[in-house]
């Protein structure tokens, strides 16, 4: 139920059959569960990657135990865009992704992803899912989620069309929802939830894994230790452990270490706290892609734990830094890449002068439609007002009669912000391309008082860093050797580096989860045969 009481918004988990799995059990019953059965494979994390791994392992006849720290499964996948990327030219896609990695990801791992992605549509079909390239057509008519926006930009192909072989990308597909209001990641999770339930694999909720168990004779990972109300419980598995715990979007210390600042996150706050990174390190894992992220542009309001997505429906706006200056062609900024221009650290002051930045608009734009979307992130069901009036009343959006007054309320230099708006308006009115390359066709002058401003941040959809893994999803040590019995999947040690191509994280969750399960069972089978 959606509530806003005592000045605080409570999104709460979604409710109903769409969000539960009949094999869910509380962590208090873990000891009795493992006493009754042997476990071939342990999967830590019940998001998209963990679900895909558990489904694949079960399809191969293995017994699987899924351990989920939160009270309900779904992970970041549940609140994501839920995209499955298709590829038109596999060889070109490998080269495009390799170029984007800028030497940080090996070609074999990229090749494994592209090869695995080609198998995903049939795998989804075999498990009862239906893909579509027009999710709006199956959403309810007139839904808020189908609104037009001009900012941030969303490219259907690669986020970086200037890199070689960008044309190799195919369409972005989504699961046909089982209910009109359950699109994007919710539809993806509904599909995975149903397929996971079919396996009968137990999903233990409230089960925080605190450490990995390694064999006394070597480095091999043989199990995990789980916190329970009765104390720590050790669980072992014949084929090893797949870490699908997500990243560290909710670990501010780790964020400051790798990003320089603490960024707001779109995902649920009780997940993605870096547990998988720390456990893998303790087992001797190397790390990679720790400074890489997938972001959008978003708001961080005191009443909301998680960030809320920013969207602007028309061209009457600018984005300025803390000095009141523009620094980019706003309408060209791709939705997943806001960390790159915004995480600029001034070498003299040491400040991150673009985090936050500020969106500035006038009354015409304010009345053009909501300045946020629904459907994505932890706060995806927040009822943003049609004319933004509720958010102005709450003080989230600052209102002023003049640009100078707005600057003072936002804490920006009034003279500089006034000059910035005047230069933008002049180029727009005269039909000229401005100093940042933004053509007049992508502008509307800011002329109609009152004026509005709101701070915005690069909001984390997910982090990418974690234990380095190879093409078989085996976790590697600093010397490039696999740690026996340890695998990772999803955003925990993703193949994506600082240039995220879009449409890749949920796709990688499905592919790497399946690869990890197949690799773990193949290794266990080979060991048993010796």
Phi, psi and omega in degrees: 000138181273125180223150173223095184232149180051038177072015182227133179273129178243102180289317181066165176287153170298155182239164176102180185296338182292343188243358180246159177236134186293345178265009176291135175223151179285156183297337179298340180259009184298315184300316180291328179295311184286341177288340185261352185210152170272152182238125175281320188216135175256130175246121181259108182114127182245046169265205182298314182293315180295319179296316180299320179296315181294320178296314181297315180296319179294321177300332180269010174088010182271154172269131188234141172239123179255128181245120183240124182294321184283173181280345176214150185279181178123327176055207177288335181303320183301328184250015185268186173284344175064032187276138167248115182276127171265158184239128177275325184227095185302316180296319178294323180297318178301315181292322179295312179296323179296318178296320180293331181287341177051043175085007183262350180231134181287152184295326181298320180291321177294319178298319179296322178295312182296317178297317181293326180295328179296337182270346187296315181303316179294322179297317178297316180297318181297334181257019171091008179266157178231127179266148176220151174260009178220079184293334180295329183294337181252000173277164182295144184297135179077014181295146177301331186290347181262015183292150174283147173217155175248346183211131357284159180291146177232115180261130181289330177273216177289147175292346183233076184293346180280351180274155183303142173065025179297335180289353180287345180291142175258192183290160173267122183254157177223159176287136172295123185289153177274351177210142188301331182268008183243068180254186181056228183295330178297319178293321177298315180293322178300320176295311182294320179301315181294318180293322178293320178298324179298331181289334185079004180293129180292138176245109183269118182262158184070020187255092178275122176274126185258337180198163175263150176258128178242148183297146181292337183271351183189203185268353190301134176274124185243353181175195182220164171247130185243136173287132174225166178302336181261010181112178182293140178236131178266131179236130180247159181214140184297320186264353177110202190229134172252120176271115177229048190273359185081190188259222185227037180295342179246027173242097185295329180294314179294323177299313181296327180295320187257333181254339184093340180219165176263114184261146175290153183241149179274338188280167179301138188289348181266017182226174174056053182253015174085008181303317182296322178298312182294319179296317180296318177300317180298333178273001177099019184281147167280160178241154173211161174058031185290339178264006184267144180216165161242124183230168162230187174258134187211173178257151171230103183256148184303328183282351184244128176294314182262163179287161179236134186294140175262136171216143177241126188278339181225172189278003182274074180197161169221165174237130183235160177272188183287354174262005179079018182249142170287158179216008182202165167277096192304319185287355179262347184290120182282145192302331184267004193238026187286343177296328189294308177282335189272338181267045174275128179251118182297127185289343180266311181276337184077004183271150170272089191282356178247005180232096007276163163258182183224130172273129180240132183211173179244185184297325180300314179291322179302323182274355185282344180150173183300146177265023174208162179252168171241161175109341182235146174084171181300325181264028188294344181256010176296132185275075180299135184289149184298324182251012178068011185291322180295323181286330173292317180297324179285350180088006178290318176255126183273137184241139178208156182281335180226162177295321180298317178294321178299316180302315181297319180293328180274350183081026180254155177294119188297317182296318182291317180295321177299316178297319180299314181293320180298318180292319177297313181298319182299315179296320181294313182293324181277358178071031183254155170284132186277183186296343180257007179085010178277114183289157181301330179296343179253022180228158166221133182295148178267091189237335190263112177286155000285171181247158188224152176213151180207136178288143179227155184226159163289109185264128185288121164280317172191161169271166181244341189283162179162200180297134176296135178230161180258190183296342179262010182065018174282136177283135185253151173272177183299344178265007178081011180266137177297140171274112187304133175082004181239128183226156175227157182210152177080210185289346177284093183084039181299158175285345185281136178258210189291337179257091183277125190281350185085144179068021188247337188284311177294321176303314180292326177302314181293315184292309184291327176297316179293318180296317181300316180296314180297320181293317181297315181289325178295317179296317180296321178295320179294319179296321181292331182283340183284000000 
